[in-house]
Structure formats: structure tokens, C-alpha cells
Amino acid sequence: MTFNDRFAYIPLFAIAAMALVLMVLLIISKKRSTARVSFVIFAADIIVIIASIIAGSMFVSGNGSGTAMAFYGCALAVAIFLVVPYGIMLSTFEPKKIDKLVPKSYNERNAKLAEQPQKDKGPEKSGELSEDELAMLDVNRDFMVHAAEAYDSDQGYNNFLDYINKTIKEHINADGAAIMMVDDFEDLISVKAFDGDFPPPYKLPSDLPHKPVRVSTSFKFASFPLQDNIFGEIAKSGRPELIDKPEIDDRIYQNGPEEFLECGSYIIVPLKVQDTVIGITAFARKNGTQKFTKAHLGIASTLTDFAAAIIKNVITVKDIIERSEMNKEAEIAMRIQTTLRPAKLPLVKGVQLGNIWNQADGVCGDYYDVLVSRKDRVSFIMSDIAGKGTSSMTVMTMIRAMLRLVVNTTQSAGKILTWVNKGITSESFSTDHFGSVALINYNPVDKVMEISTGGIIPVYYFDGETKELTLVSQSSDPIGVEKTSEYKDFVQNVKSGDIIFTYTDGIVEALNEDGAQYTTEKLLNLIKANYTKPSKELANIIKNDVKNFSGNANQHDDESLLIIKIQ
């Protein structure tokens, strides 16, 4: 812990103390009825108090300033998320005296408003809110309360959308309701919440049985393009619509002839934040029931506008939390990856060793090892694990442990990789958790290299006399994909001046600022041109050349290379 970290908790505890004083003052104000204090302010203040105390305690305990500040930042984001929509809501309407705010039941008030004919009601009294405006405020408050539950579990966000969907449905007395969210990457709009009886206004799949349960289940999991259907077209236009005459609207498809499929009336409203549509709300009344009116459209539009801002905030905060968790996971994995590689290359009699090992942030894929097992066996390992973070780290750790256990046996390199593969595939990993591995067993007594590879990691042999380069490995199934895979041995006799080298694809696929790759050809030509150099110097030449080639371009993958030069 640095000097600054040692005392960084002081301002955090000071903030907690001030927030606690504010809490006491708010409680006094509420009890004396001198002001109407919203629970939103109480909730935000409590979050600040708790976050300040916990973050300060993390500094005191020495858990690290990075973790403490990340936690504190997320907590403040949640507090701001609660307060900002409330402030926006308050600034939307004119204030009214507190002693006159006596709202009625939501459903009674909104039903009365929706069913009455539209007419000019005249201006409201100056400084007063109408009953329907008060109802909207109360609903928006409930949306904000339930938004906090969106972070409680993996299903929290879906449950929050379900609550919004059912709430608006009840306020406009709809038979069915759905919330659909736009997927910008695939240009689709997908159903995320569904409730009630919703006669589909789109053409049903020809192979779908016309049964209520099958139709509603299909709707719950449906996705629609942003064209050639009513949902996508309204999402693209960004304008809410009341459809009370579906029989003359060419965007509405009548499936029929079953009665439950007959179209009634619809309200579809974009979930819009500023000028960006993030989804839609859609509501239906069945054929034969009273049709929606413009009053219903007004209520649905107002509540959807409230919901859009809150949903957008929920999505933003969840993204912040997820990125923070992913970064933390990647940081832990990279630390473990660093501890798995040799602290320094061992001295091997009759061999010069050189290597490159550059980690890419958040990848955690490469690992290499040099194991002196016996007088007649030195094992060189190069590995590239698919995936990122702790998932790839788990596979990497298992491969490393298995290889260290079995390289001391008398089995060949191919047999050892076959054993390791069976061990990895017997575990309950998904198919994207696998690795490419090159195992080179060197017998310094007989000067023989026994080589086996699983996956795509190449092993090259450079003949010091003929100056020829030969690829002595071949691609095969990666380790951890197919349990029955067996790996071949390739034997190469070596002599003084010869070079064996292997590398991961991060070297040859390194990109420059124009998006061009470094290429295998460039690497091989560089080795041919500098084969007389000691292994360490040759590795440094390659490292600098790759770095100069890449320039300021971001490194997207780990870069590893191992050079074995026979003396």
C-alpha cells in the first residue's frame, strides 16, 4: 500500500459522515411534514453511505485502490441512475401544493380518463398537476423502484421488462402486450416481454399449428426484421401509432379463420431515448372488444417514454458492471498466466535458447515451458489456448499440469499429447475450450528431436549447412476437442548450427496501422538472414521487427516464440 492509499479512506469516510447527516435531516423533514421527501432521495443517500464505508474499509484493509474505486464508481452510477430520472420527472410538470396532492386509485383514474370522449378540457389551474399527470408520476416512480431489481440476478432485467409490460397493459386495459428490443448488430427487433392474448398482426409461419398456446409461444420468442412488418416499420419511423381499423391497413396481416387470430385494435409505441429507438411497446385488444382510443395512445406513449429512459439507464449500468467484471477477470487470468511461464529459461547443455513472450490485455492464451526431465530428455512446450479470461486459464493450467506429470516417462511426444488430450476431453468443458500445443522432446545425447503437435502451432527446422527451412509439423485436432484423437511423432536429427523454432499465431498475425499482417514469410526470411546470431539476439531481432511493423496498432493476441539452437 502506498502513502496515498494509506490515507485515501479519509475523504470516503468524510463523505459517508456528511451523507449520514443528510439522512438525519431528511428523516426530520419527513416527520415534521415540512417537505415531501421522495424515497428516491433516501435510496440514493443510503447507497452513498454504504458505498463510502465499504470503499474506505477496502483501502484500510489494503485490498487495493483499483478494486475500491471501481466498486465506488459503480455504486455512484447506481445512485445517479436513481436521482437523474426523478429530477427529469420533476422538471417536466408544474409544482402543486403538497396538501392538495391526494391521488386516487391508478386504475380507476386512468380508466375514467381513457374511456371518456376527447374534448377540450380547458387550461389547468396555474401551478397544479392534473390527476392523470399525478398517476403518471406514480407509475414512473414504480418503474424506478423495480429498476433496482434488474441488477439482482441474471433474470432481473427480463423481470423488469415484464413488470413494465404488464403495468402499461393494465393502465390501458389491453388484452395483450409485448416489449421488443432492437438488436443493432443484426437489424432485428426481438420480443423480450410478452403477456396476455395478442392476435398476431404478422403472417404466421406456414408450419405453425393454429392453436392459442402454440401461437403465443411462437410470439414470445419471435424476432422481426426492421422492414416488411408493422413492428419493424414503426421502430424505424420512431412514431407511435393507433391502429383501430386493421382491416384497411395493408401492414396488418389477417391470419384466421380462427376467432382468436382475428385482429382487433393495436397501439405500438417506440421506446425512444432522444432520437434513438431502442425498442417498442405493443398492445392489442381482441376483435369484438371496445377499440383503443387516442386517449389510450396518449397514456401508452407517456408511460413508454418514462420506461425508455429507465430501460436505457439500466442497460448502461449493466454494461458498466459487466465490463468491470470482465476486466477484473482478465486481470486475474493474466496474473496467473504470468506465474505459469518460467521465470527464466534454464541452462541446457549444448543448446542456446531465445524467446519472445508479449501478453495482450485481456487475452490470456499463450504459455511456454522448458522442462529438463532426464539426461536424455529436455522437453520444450509451446501452447496457444482458445478463448479468453479464466476459461482459457483453466484449460492452460490443466494442460501444463498434465504435461509436467508425464514428460518424465519413456513415452514419445505423440503418446504424451494423446494422454493429455484424453484428460482434457473427459472434463465438462464446452467445445470452445481447447488448445494448440507443440511438444518437442530433445535427446542431447543422440541429438535427436522428437516432435508432436496438436492443433495449428508450427515447428520449423533450419539446417545450418544447407540453409534450408523445413516445416516438420502438421496441423491436427487441437487438444480438448475429440477424445479419440491420436497424435503423430516427427523425428529430426540435428547437429551443431541447426535451429528448431516454434511460435504462436500472434507473431505472424500481428497487425500494423493499415490492418496488414506481419506474415509467416516475413518471419522466416528474418530467421534465414540472421541464423548466425545467438538465439537470444535472434529473438530480440524478431521482437523489435514485429514491434516496428505494428507501430501504434493495438496488440490483439499474445505473441510467443521459442528458438532452440544446437551448439
C-alpha positions in Angstrom: 0.0 0.0 0.0 1.4 3.4 -1.0 1.4 6.5 1.2 -1.6 7.9 -0.7 -3.5 4.6 -0.5 -3.0 4.6 3.3 -4.9 7.8 3.8 -7.3 7.6 0.8 -10.0 6.3 3.1 -10.3 9.7 4.9 -12.4 11.6 2.3 -14.5 8.5 1.7 -15.4 8.3 5.4 -16.0 12.1 5.4 -18.5 11.7 2.6 -20.2 8.9 4.5 -20.5 11.1 7.6 -22.0 14.0 5.5 -24.4 11.7 3.8 -25.4 10.3 7.2 -26.1 13.9 8.5 -28.2 14.4 5.3 -30.2 11.3 6.1 -31.0 12.5 9.6 -32.1 15.9 8.2 -34.3 14.2 5.6 -36.0 12.0 8.3 -36.6 15.1 10.5 -38.1 16.9 7.5 -40.4 14.0 6.7 -41.6 13.6 10.2 -42.3 17.3 10.6 -44.0 17.4 7.2 -42.0 20.5 6.3 -41.3 19.0 2.8 -42.3 16.0 0.8 -39.2 13.9 0.6 -39.1 11.2 -2.1 -37.9 7.7 -1.3 -35.6 8.0 -4.3 -33.5 10.6 -2.4 -33.4 8.3 0.6 -32.3 5.4 -1.5 -29.6 7.4 -3.3 -28.3 8.7 0.1 -28.2 5.2 1.6 -26.2 3.9 -1.4 -23.6 6.8 -1.0 -23.3 6.0 2.8 -22.8 2.2 2.3 -20.5 2.6 -0.8 -18.3 5.2 1.0 -17.9 3.0 4.1 -17.2 -0.2 2.1 -14.7 1.5 -0.2 -13.0 3.2 2.7 -12.8 -0.1 4.5 -11.2 -1.7 1.4 -8.5 1.0 1.5 -7.9 0.4 5.2 -7.6 -3.4 4.7 -5.2 -3.0 1.8 -7.4 -4.7 -0.8 -6.2 -2.3 -3.5 -7.2 1.2 -4.7 -8.3 -0.1 -8.1 -10.9 -2.5 -6.8 -12.1 0.0 -4.2 -12.6 2.8 -6.7 -14.2 0.5 -9.3 -16.8 -0.5 -6.6 -17.3 3.1 -5.5 -17.7 4.2 -9.1 -20.4 1.6 -9.8 -22.2 2.5 -6.6 -22.3 6.2 -7.5 -23.5 5.3 -11.0 -26.5 3.5 -9.4 -27.2 6.4 -7.1 -27.1 8.9 -10.0 -29.3 6.5 -12.1 -31.9 6.8 -9.3 -31.8 10.5 -8.9 -31.5 11.8 -12.6 -34.8 10.3 -13.9 -36.5 11.6 -10.8 -35.1 15.1 -11.5 -36.2 14.9 -15.1 -39.7 13.8 -14.0 -40.0 16.7 -11.5 -38.9 19.2 -14.1 -41.5 18.0 -16.6 -44.5 19.2 -14.6 -45.5 22.3 -12.8 -45.4 22.1 -8.9 -48.5 21.8 -6.8 -49.1 22.4 -3.1 -48.3 19.3 -1.1 -51.5 19.4 1.0 -53.6 19.2 -2.2 -51.9 16.1 -3.7 -54.3 13.3 -2.9 -54.1 10.9 -5.8 -56.9 8.3 -6.4 -56.5 4.7 -7.4 -54.4 4.4 -10.6 -56.8 2.1 -12.5 -59.9 4.0 -11.6 -58.5 7.3 -12.7 -56.8 6.1 -15.9 -59.9 4.0 -16.9 -62.1 7.1 -16.5 -59.7 9.2 -18.5 -59.2 6.7 -21.3 -62.9 5.9 -21.8 -64.3 9.4 -21.8 -64.7 11.3 -25.2 -61.8 13.5 -26.2 -62.7 17.2 -25.7 -61.1 20.4 -24.8 -60.9 20.5 -21.0 -59.5 24.0 -20.9 -56.3 25.0 -19.1 -55.4 23.6 -15.8 -55.1 25.8 -12.8 -51.8 27.5 -12.7 -49.2 25.6 -10.6 -51.4 22.5 -10.3 -51.0 18.9 -11.7 -53.9 17.1 -13.2 -55.0 13.7 -11.8 -53.7 11.9 -14.8 -50.3 13.6 -14.5 -50.1 12.5 -10.9 -50.9 9.0 -11.9 -48.1 9.1 -14.5 -45.7 10.3 -11.8 -46.7 7.4 -9.5 -46.2 4.9 -12.3 -42.8 6.3 -13.2 -41.8 6.1 -9.5 -42.8 2.4 -9.5 -40.7 1.9 -12.6 -37.6 3.3 -10.9 -38.2 1.2 -7.8 -38.3 -2.0 -9.9 -35.3 -0.9 -11.9 -33.1 -1.5 -8.9 -34.1 -5.2 -9.1 -32.7 -5.5 -12.6 -29.2 -6.0 -11.1 -30.2 -8.6 -8.5 -29.8 -11.7 -10.8 -29.4 -12.8 -14.4 -33.2 -12.7 -14.8 -33.5 -9.3 -13.2 -33.5 -7.4 -16.4 -36.2 -9.6 -18.0 -38.3 -9.4 -14.9 -38.1 -5.6 -15.0 -39.3 -5.6 -18.7 -42.1 -7.9 -17.7 -43.2 -5.5 -15.0 -43.2 -2.6 -17.3 -45.1 -4.6 -19.9 -47.9 -5.7 -17.5 -48.1 -2.2 -15.9 -48.8 -0.4 -19.1 -51.1 -3.2 -20.3 -53.3 -2.8 -17.1 -53.4 1.0 -17.4 -54.9 0.9 -20.9 -56.9 -2.3 -20.4 -55.2 -4.1 -23.2 -55.8 -7.9 -23.8 -52.2 -8.5 -24.8 -48.9 -6.7 -24.5 -45.3 -7.1 -25.7 -42.0 -5.3 -25.4 -39.5 -5.7 -28.2 -35.8 -4.5 -28.2 -33.8 -3.6 -31.2 -30.6 -5.5 -32.0 -28.4 -3.1 -33.9 -25.9 -5.8 -34.9 -28.4 -7.9 -36.7 -31.0 -5.3 -37.7 -33.7 -7.2 -35.8 -36.3 -6.4 -33.2 -36.9 -9.3 -30.8 -39.6 -9.9 -28.2 -38.3 -9.6 -24.6 -41.6 -9.5 -22.7 -45.0 -10.9 -23.6 -48.3 -11.2 -21.7 -51.9 -11.9 -22.4 -53.8 -12.6 -25.7 -52.2 -10.8 -28.6 -53.7 -11.6 -32.1 -50.6 -11.6 -34.3 -50.7 -8.8 -36.9 -48.0 -10.5 -38.9 -48.1 -13.6 -41.1 -47.6 -16.8 -39.1 -45.1 -19.5 -40.2 -46.9 -21.9 -42.6 -45.9 -24.9 -40.4 -47.2 -23.4 -37.2 -50.4 -25.1 -35.9 -53.2 -22.5 -35.4 -53.6 -23.3 -31.7 -53.6 -20.5 -29.0 -50.7 -22.0 -27.0 -48.5 -22.6 -30.0 -49.2 -19.1 -31.5 -48.5 -17.3 -28.2 -45.3 -19.4 -27.5 -44.1 -18.6 -31.1 -44.7 -14.9 -30.5 -42.8 -14.9 -27.1 -39.6 -15.9 -28.9 -40.1 -14.2 -32.2 -37.7 -11.7 -33.9 -38.6 -9.5 -36.8 -36.6 -7.6 -39.4 -36.8 -3.8 -39.4 -38.9 -3.9 -42.5 -41.9 -5.6 -44.1 -43.8 -5.9 -40.8 -45.7 -3.5 -38.6 -43.3 -3.7 -35.6 -40.1 -3.1 -37.6 -41.6 -0.2 -39.6 -42.8 1.6 -36.5 -39.4 1.1 -34.9 -37.7 2.6 -37.9 -40.2 5.5 -38.2 -39.9 6.4 -34.5 -43.6 7.5 -34.4 -46.3 5.9 -32.2 -49.4 4.6 -33.9 -53.0 3.7 -33.1 -54.4 1.1 -35.4 -58.2 0.9 -34.9 -59.1 -0.3 -38.5 -56.7 -3.2 -39.2 -59.0 -4.4 -42.0 -57.9 -1.5 -44.2 -54.3 -1.3 -43.0 -52.1 -3.1 -45.5 -49.4 -3.6 -42.9 -51.6 -5.8 -40.9 -51.9 -9.5 -41.9 -55.1 -11.4 -41.1 -54.2 -15.0 -40.3 -57.6 -16.5 -39.5 -60.0 -18.1 -39.9 -59.9 -19.0 -36.2 -61.6 -16.4 -34.0 -58.6 -16.0 -31.6 -56.5 -14.9 -34.6 -58.9 -12.1 -35.8 -57.2 -8.7 -35.5 -58.8 -6.1 -33.2 -57.0 -2.8 -32.5 -53.4 -2.1 -31.7 -51.2 0.5 -30.1 -47.5 0.4 -31.0 -45.1 3.0 -29.4 -41.3 3.3 -30.0 -39.1 3.1 -26.9 -37.2 6.2 -27.8 -34.3 7.9 -26.0 -33.6 11.3 -27.6 -33.6 10.4 -31.3 -32.6 6.8 -30.8 -35.2 4.0 -30.9 -34.1 1.1 -28.6 -37.3 -0.9 -29.0 -41.1 -0.7 -29.0 -44.1 -1.4 -26.8 -47.0 -3.1 -28.5 -50.6 -3.6 -27.2 -53.6 -5.4 -28.6 -57.3 -5.6 -28.0 -59.1 -8.6 -29.4 -61.7 -8.4 -32.2 -65.2 -7.8 -30.7 -64.0 -5.8 -27.8 -64.0 -2.0 -27.5 -61.2 -0.5 -29.7 -58.4 1.6 -28.4 -58.9 5.4 -28.5 -56.5 8.3 -28.8 -56.6 8.7 -25.0 -55.2 5.2 -24.7 -52.5 6.1 -27.1 -51.6 9.1 -25.0 -51.3 7.1 -21.8 -49.3 4.3 -23.5 -47.0 6.9 -25.1 -46.3 8.7 -21.8 -45.6 5.6 -19.9 -43.5 4.2 -22.7 -41.4 7.4 -22.7 -40.8 7.0 -19.0 -39.9 3.4 -19.4 -37.5 4.1 -22.3 -35.3 6.4 -20.2 -35.2 4.0 -17.3 -34.5 0.9 -19.5 -31.7 2.8 -21.2 -30.2 3.6 -17.8 -30.5 0.0 -16.7 -28.8 -1.2 -19.9 -26.0 1.3 -19.5 -25.3 0.5 -15.8 -25.4 -3.3 -16.5 -22.8 -2.8 -19.3 -20.6 -0.8 -16.9 -20.8 -3.6 -14.3 -20.2 -6.4 -16.9 -17.2 -4.6 -18.3 -15.8 -4.1 -14.9 -16.3 -7.8 -14.0 -14.7 -8.8 -17.3 -11.7 -6.6 -16.8 -11.3 -7.9 -13.3 -11.5 -11.5 -14.5 -9.0 -10.8 -17.3 -6.6 -9.1 -14.9 -6.7 -12.1 -12.6 -6.1 -14.5 -15.5 -3.2 -12.5 -16.8 -1.5 -12.6 -13.4 -1.9 -16.4 -13.2 -0.6 -16.7 -16.8 2.5 -14.7 -15.8 3.2 -17.1 -12.9 2.9 -20.2 -15.1 5.7 -19.3 -17.5 9.3 -19.9 -16.5 10.8 -17.0 -14.5 13.9 -17.6 -16.7 15.0 -20.1 -19.3 17.1 -22.9 -17.8 20.6 -23.6 -18.9 20.6 -26.7 -21.2 24.0 -28.1 -22.2 24.7 -27.9 -25.9 21.7 -25.7 -26.6 21.1 -21.9 -26.9 17.6 -20.7 -26.1 15.9 -17.5 -27.1 12.2 -16.5 -26.6 9.5 -13.8 -27.1 6.5 -13.5 -24.8 4.3 -10.5 -25.1 0.9 -10.6 -23.3 -2.1 -8.9 -24.9 -4.5 -7.3 -22.5 -7.5 -9.5 -21.7 -6.5 -12.4 -23.9 -4.5 -14.9 -21.7 -3.9 -17.5 -24.4 -0.2 -18.4 -24.7 2.1 -20.4 -22.5 5.5 -22.0 -23.0 7.7 -24.2 -20.8 11.2 -25.8 -20.8 11.5 -29.0 -18.7 14.8 -30.8 -18.1 13.4 -34.3 -17.3 16.4 -36.6 -17.6 19.9 -36.6 -19.1 18.4 -37.9 -22.4 15.3 -35.7 -22.5 14.6 -32.0 -22.4 11.1 -31.0 -23.2 10.1 -27.7 -25.0 6.5 -26.8 -24.9 4.6 -24.0 -26.8 0.8 -23.6 -26.3 -2.0 -21.3 -27.5 -5.3 -21.8 -25.7 -8.6 -20.7 -27.4 -10.9 -18.3 -25.6 -10.2 -15.6 -23.1 -10.0 -14.9 -19.4 -10.5 -17.6 -16.7 -12.0 -20.1 -19.1 -8.8 -20.3 -21.2 -6.7 -20.1 -18.0 -8.4 -23.2 -16.6 -7.5 -25.2 -19.7 -4.0 -23.8 -19.8 -3.4 -24.8 -16.1 -4.7 -28.3 -16.7 -2.5 -28.9 -19.9 0.5 -27.5 -18.1 0.0 -29.8 -15.0 -0.6 -32.9 -17.1 2.5 -32.3 -19.3 4.7 -31.8 -16.3 3.5 -35.1 -14.9 4.0 -37.2 -17.9 7.0 -35.8 -19.9 9.3 -37.7 -17.5 8.0 -41.0 -18.7 9.6 -43.0 -21.5 6.6 -42.3 -23.8 7.0 -40.5 -27.1 5.9 -36.9 -27.6 2.8 -38.1 -29.7 1.8 -40.5 -27.0 2.1 -37.9 -24.3 -0.1 -35.4 -26.2 -2.7 -38.3 -26.8 -2.8 -38.8 -23.0 -3.2 -35.1 -22.3 -6.0 -34.8 -24.9 -8.0 -37.6 -23.2 -7.6 -36.0 -19.9 -8.9 -32.6 -21.2 -11.8 -34.0 -23.2 -13.0 -36.0 -20.2 -13.8 -32.8 -18.4 -17.1 -31.0 -18.7 -15.9 -28.1 -20.9 -17.7 -26.6 -23.8 -16.3 -27.1 -27.3 -14.6 -23.7 -27.4 -12.3 -24.6 -24.5 -9.4 -26.2 -26.3 -5.7 -25.5 -27.1 -3.0 -25.9 -29.7 0.2 -27.5 -28.3 3.6 -28.2 -29.7 5.8 -30.7 -27.7 9.5 -31.1 -28.6 11.4 -33.7 -26.8 15.2 -33.3 -27.3 17.7 -36.1 -26.6 21.0 -34.2 -26.2 22.9 -37.5 -26.1 21.9 -38.7 -29.5 21.0 -35.1 -30.8 17.5 -36.2 -31.9 14.4 -34.0 -31.8 11.1 -35.8 -31.3 8.2 -33.5 -32.3 4.4 -33.8 -32.0 1.8 -31.1 -32.3 -1.9 -30.8 -31.6 -3.7 -28.0 -33.4 -2.0 -25.4 -35.6 1.2 -24.4 -33.8 4.0 -24.9 -36.3 7.5 -26.3 -35.7 10.3 -25.4 -38.2 13.8 -26.9 -38.7 16.6 -24.8 -40.1 19.6 -26.7 -41.5 22.7 -24.8 -40.6 24.7 -26.4 -43.5 22.2 -26.2 -46.4 20.4 -23.1 -45.1 17.1 -24.7 -45.8 13.9 -24.2 -43.8 11.5 -27.1 -43.3 8.1 -27.3 -41.6 8.4 -30.6 -39.7 5.0 -30.5 -38.0 1.5 -30.8 -39.5 -1.9 -29.5 -38.4 -4.1 -31.9 -36.4 -7.0 -31.8 -34.0 -6.5 -29.4 -31.1 -6.1 -30.7 -27.6 -9.5 -31.0 -26.0 -11.8 -31.4 -29.0 -12.0 -35.1 -29.9 -11.4 -37.7 -27.3 -10.3 -40.3 -29.8 -7.6 -38.1 -31.4 -4.1 -39.6 -31.6 -1.0 -37.5 -32.3 1.9 -38.5 -34.5 5.7 -38.2 -33.9 8.1 -36.5 -36.2 11.8 -37.2 -35.7 14.5 -34.8 -36.7 18.2 -35.4 -36.3 20.1 -32.2 -35.5 23.7 -31.0 -35.5 25.7 -28.0 -34.5 24.4 -24.8 -36.1 20.9 -26.2 -36.6 17.8 -24.3 -35.3 14.4 -25.6 -34.2 11.8 -22.9 -33.5 8.1 -22.7 -32.8 5.7 -19.8 -32.3 2.0 -18.8 -31.8 -0.1 -17.1 -34.4 0.1 -13.8 -32.5 3.5 -13.2 -34.1 2.7 -13.7 -37.8 -0.8 -12.2 -37.4 0.3 -9.0 -35.7 -1.3 -6.0 -37.5 0.0 -2.7 -38.4 -1.9 0.6 -38.5 -3.2 -0.2 -42.0 -4.6 -3.6 -41.0 -1.9 -5.6 -42.8 -0.4 -8.8 -41.1 3.2 -9.4 -40.3 3.1 -12.8 -42.2 4.9 -16.1 -41.8 7.1 -15.3 -44.9 8.5 -12.2 -43.2 9.3 -14.2 -40.1 11.1 -17.0 -42.0 13.1 -14.6 -44.1 14.3 -12.8 -41.0 15.5 -16.0 -39.4 17.3 -17.0 -42.6 19.0 -13.6 -42.7 20.2 -13.8 -39.0 20.7 -17.5 -38.4 24.3 -17.0 -37.3 23.2 -14.8 -34.4 22.9 -16.3 -30.9 19.4 -17.4 -30.0 18.7 -14.5 -27.6 19.9 -12.0 -30.1 17.9 -13.6 -32.9 14.8 -13.5 -30.7 15.3 -9.8 -29.9 15.8 -9.0 -33.6 12.4 -10.7 -34.4 10.7 -8.9 -31.4 11.9 -5.5 -32.5 10.9 -6.1 -36.1 7.4 -7.1 -35.1 7.2 -4.1 -32.8 8.4 -1.7 -35.6 6.0 -3.3 -38.0 3.0 -2.9 -35.7 3.7 0.7 -34.8 0.9 2.2 -32.7 -1.6 -0.5 -33.7 -3.2 -2.4 -30.8 -1.9 -5.8 -30.0 -4.9 -8.2 -30.4 -3.3 -11.5 -29.3 -0.4 -12.9 -27.2 2.9 -13.1 -29.1 5.2 -16.1 -28.2 8.2 -17.6 -29.9 10.8 -20.2 -28.8 14.2 -20.7 -30.5 16.4 -23.7 -29.9 19.8 -23.5 -31.5 22.2 -26.5 -31.3 25.8 -25.7 -30.4 
